[in-house]
């Protein structure tokens, strides 16, 4: 019953999923997504090779970043996407349909917070990765509720390290999508988009985009000038599976 509820909810959110690796100053999620997309474009592909599995692939928005680095790009998710490009549709409790030590690269973007059992999720990733293979993972440190009710956890860098180390994954790099200023700006824009308010036709839209453009600009600059990374919207991690159980 729980799996049916989760799958139905996820199915209803398919039209909201990102289709392309892009954002701009007019987007409400610019503050969190701009550094994440740049990281996935410029940093993550250096660690991709061989067979890549996109675990929770959605619409495969980041395929273009990795397709020239890998021999095969395989999408796995709990529901088929609107373009019918998910290669394997599995239940939330199912293991990945791959043998142990068979995958070179595992990509997981903004999925970990939606897993009811994150340790089980990481354990399964470690099982299928080859020794020396790489996990490319992003997840929120702080962000509003989304894809409800399947939004279960937020993480600290120490929590992520603990999960990784427990399952033979050694973190190579751990980056943040900015610091406290980006987080404050994102919280403000989430409030402007979803907070209770009176709507005045046209005027409300003009004011909304005024806040979006000005906030995205101001908080991006403030974050560059004064980076407090003890607060962050998002973590971006590269981890390597240990060789010989070291």
Number of C-alpha atoms within 10 A of each C-alpha: 6 8 12 11 12 19 17 13 15 20 15 11 13 16 12 10 16 14 14 12 18 14 16 13 16 15 16 24 18 25 29 23 19 19 17 24 19 14 18 20 16 11 15 22 17 11 17 24 21 14 19 25 25 23 23 22 27 26 22 23 15 20 16 12 16 21 15 13 17 15 13 15 21 18 22 21 20 23 21 20 19 14 10 9 15 21 16 15 17 16 14 18 13 10 15 20 11 12 12 14 16 14 22 24 26 24 25 19 21 15 19 24 20 20 16 15 14 17 17 15 20 19 16 16 28 26 21 22 27 20 20 17 26 29 30 23 21 25 25 23 21 18 16 12 11 12 15 12 12 17 16 15 17 18 16 17 17 9 11 20 17 14 18 22 15 14 19 21 29 20 18 11 13 15 17 23 26 26 21 20 25 29 24 18 25 25 18 16 22 16 13 17 14 8 10 8 10 7 9 10 8 9 9 13 12 12 12 16 16 13 18 24 16 13 22 24 15 13 19 19 13 15 20 13 10 12 15 14 17 12 19 24 27 26 22 24 21 20 23 23 26 19 12 8 9 8
